[in-house]
Amino acid sequence: MSEHLMSSQHNEIQVLHAISNDWSMVNAHFHDKYELNLSISGGNRFFVNDTVHITEPGDLFFLSPEDLHKNLVPQHVTYERYLIFFTPKSMACFDTCGTDLFEIFKRPHPEFNNKLSLNQEQLLEITTLLDDIIYHATCRYANLILYKKIKVAELLLLIHNIYHNHRNPYPMNPDTISKKVHSIIDYINLHLSSKLTIDHLAKQFYINKHYLCDIFKKETNFTINQHITNKRIIKSKILLKKGLTVTEVTAAIGYENDSHFIRTFKKLVGITPKQYALKHPHTKDNL
C-alpha cells in the first residue's frame, strides 16, 4: 500500500492519495468533516445512505457529516483514490465571496445522489491540483495552512463550475438496491424515534423476518440493526449540536435509557455525547 498524507498544525484539512491492495472497510461509518472521494481505479461498490453505486474511474463522491457510507472493494483488486477531508470552519474565510462552495453537499437536485462523473479532461485537471497540494505539503512552508485553504477553495470552485456546466450533472449507475429495501430504509429513516425491531419491520412490510435480514444484508452489506444504530447516532449528533440535552436526544432517537445511548455513542464516535456537545457548542449555525 502506498499513501501520501498531508500533515499540518491541525487536521482541519487533509488530502490523501492512496493505492491499496486487498483493502476493505468493515463497517459503514460517518464523520464530522466533509469528504470528497475521487475514484481512480473504479470497480468498487460505494454505498451512500440508500444508494449503491458501481464506481467508474473519475467518479467523484460528495459526503457531508450526515451521510452514512461504506466502500466495498473486490478481493485482490488494486484500489486507487484521492480523499479530501475538511471542516466548514476551514473554508469560512471564503463565505463572503458570493459563491456557496458547499452547495454541492446540500443535495441541489433530487437525483444528485452524492456523485458527479468526471470526463478525462476534468479528471486530469482535478488530480493535477490535488497532486500539487500534496507535493507542497511536504515542503513545510511557513504559510502552508493558508496555502491549503486557498487550494481547497480552488478545488471546490472548480467542482462548483463543473457541476453547473455539466450537460448531465446527475449521472447514475443502475441502483443495486431493490425497491423493497429502499422502502425499508425510508421507513427506518422516518421512524428513528420509534421502537424499531426486526419483528416490527417484518410485520410492517409483510415479509418473513429471516428473509428481511437476508435481503437487507445482501444488498447493503450490513445488517438492519447496524443501519438503525448508525442513523440514530448521526441524528443524535445533529441534535446535540442544536443544544438538546442527552436525555432529550435519547428520547428523540428511540433509545429506552440514557446509558444505552451513551454507551453506543461512545463506541461509534469515540467520546461521550456530553463531550461531543462541549466540542460543538450550540450556535445559530447549528440550527
N, C-alpha and C positions, 0 to 999 in steps of 0.2 A: 504494500500500500504506500502511495506517495501522496503527501499532503503538505500544503503551504498555508500556514495560518497567520493572519495579521495579529500582531500583539501591539498593545498601546498602554497608556496610563490608565485606561478604563476599558470596559467592554461594551460601550455604547454602540460601537460599530465594529463588525467583524466580517472579513471576507476570506473564504476558504475555497481552494481548488483541490478537489480530491479525486484520486484514481484508486479504486479499491477492487480487490479480488475476493470473492466469496463474502461480500458484505451483506449484512442482514439487519433489519430493525425488528426487535422482538415485539414491542408494544406500540400502539398508536399513542401519540403524545401531543402536547401543546405547550406554548411558552409565551412569556410576556413581550417578546420582541417581534417585530415584523420580520418576515423572511421572504427572500427571493431565492427560488430553487431552479437553476438552469440546467436542464438535461443535455449532456453532450453525447452520450452513448445511446440513450434510448433503450427500449425493450423491457423496462420495469413497469410494474403496476403501482400507480400512485393514487392512494385513497385520500380524498379530502371531503370531510363531512358526509355527504350522502352520494358521492360520485366516485367511480373508479376510472382513472384514465390509463390507457395503454400508451406509454410515452414514446415520442419520436425525438430524434436529435433536434435541438432547437426549441423544445417545449419549455416555456418559462412559467413557473407557478408562483402565485402571489398568496402569501399566508399571513393572516392577521392573528393577534393573540387569541381570538375566539375560534380559530379553525383547528379542528381535530384532524390529524393527518398521520398517514403511515405509508412507508415506501417498501415495496416488495420487489426484490431483485432475484431472478433465477440463479440457481447454483452454478458455479464455475463460469460466471459471466463477469467480464471486466466492466466496472461501473464508474463512469466519469461524470462529474457535475461540478458546478460552481454554486456556492452557498453564500448569501449575503444576509447578515443579521444586523438590525439597527433599531433603536428606540425612537419614538416620536420626538423625545426631548433632543436627540442629537440633530434633528432637522428643523428644530423650532426657529432657528435664526433665519430660515428662508420663508417663513409663513407670510411675510408682508410683500412678497414678490409678485403676487397676483395669480399664481398658478398653484393649484392644490396638488402637491407632489404625492399625496396619499390617496388621490381619487381612485386609483386602480384597485386599492384594497377595500373600497367601500361598496362593492357589488354594483357598479354603474349600469349594469344591464342584467335582466333576469336570466339570460342564457350564458352569462360570463363563465361561471364555474371555475374560477380561480386560475385560468390559464390563457396564455397567448402562445400561438405557434409562430416562431420567427422564421423568415426566409434566410438564405445563406448570407446575403449582404448584411441584414440586421444582426444575425448571429455573430458575424465577424466583427462588426462594429462594437458590440457589447462585450465580447470576450477580449478584444484588444484593450478596452477601457478597464476591464477587471484585472487583466494581467499587469497593466500599468499601475493600478492601485497596489497590487500585491508586491510588485518589484520595489516601488518607492517605500513601502512599509519596512523593507529590510535595510533601508539607508539610515534609519534612525534620525530623521530631520528633527530639529527643534520645534518646527511648526507642523509636525506630522498629523496631529489631531485635526487642525484646521484644513489641511490638505485632504484628509479622508472625507471630511464633511462636504467639502466642495465637490469632490469626485463622485461621492454617492448621490449628491444633489444632481450632478450632471447625468448620472446613470438614470435616476428617477425621471428627469426631464426628457431624456431620450426615450424611455419606455412610454412616458405620457404621450409623446408625439407619435410613436409607433401605434399606440392604442387608438388614437383619434384619426390617424391617416390610413389605418389598415382597412383594406377592402372588406375583409370578413373578420372582424376582431373577436368573434366568438367561436372559433373552430372547436369542434368537439369530436373526440373519438367515440365510437359506439360504447354506450354505457353498459358496463358488465353487471350492474345491479338490476335485478328484476323489479317490476312494478310492486310486487308483493313486499319485498324487502324495503323498497323506497317508502311504502306506506307505513311499515313498522317503524322505520327511522323517524318519519314525520310525526307519527303518533307519540313516540318517546320524547322527541324534542318539545312537543306541545304539552306534555304531562309530567315534566320533571318534578313538579311539586307534589305529585300524587304517589301513592304506593304502587311501584311498578315491579311486578314479578313475572316470571316466565309463564306461570299458570294464568295470570290475568291477561297477558298478551295473547296467549294461545286461544283463550275464550273470546277475546275481542276480535280476532281475525279468523276464528272458526277453523283452526288447524291444530294438528297434534303437536304437543309441546316439544317432543323429540325431533320431529321434522322441522319445526320452527328453529330450534337451536342449530340443526344441521345446515339448513339453507343460509341462515344468517352468517355462521362461521365460514361456510364455503365461499360466499360471495364477498364478504368484507374482511375475512381472515382474522377476525377477533370475535369474542363472544358477545352475546346480548348484554350480559352484566358488565363486561368491560366497557361497552359503549355507554351504557347508562351512567356508570361511575364517572367516566371521563367528561361526559356532557354536563353532569351535575357540578363537577369541580370547576369546569370552565365558567358556568353560570355563577358559581359562588364567588369566583374572583372578581367578576363584574360587579356583583352586589356589595362585596367588601369595599371595593373602590368607591362605591356610591355612599358609603358611610353606614351601612346596616351592621348591626351587632352580630356576633357569632350565633346567638340564639335565633335571631330573626332570619339569618341566612339558612340555618339548619332547617327551619320550618319551610322556607321558600323553595328548597331543593329536595324536599321529601325524605329527609332523614328523621328517624324517630327520636334521637337524642344528640346532644352536643358532642359527647365523647366519641361516638361513631363517626360523625362528620370530621372532628378534629384529627382523629387517627387516620382517616382516609386522605384528608387534605395533605397532612404532613408526609404521608407515604408518596404521594404523587408530585407534590410541589417542593418538598424538602424542608419547609418551615411550617409553623402552625398558622392557622387563619389570623390570629391576633398579630403575629409577627408580620404577616403579609400586609395586613391593614396598616400597620405602623410604617411599613416601607412605601405604601401607596396612600398617603393621606387624602382624605376626601376634599375634592375641589370641584368647581363648576365644570372643569374639563372632563371630569369622570362621569358626568351625567349623560 
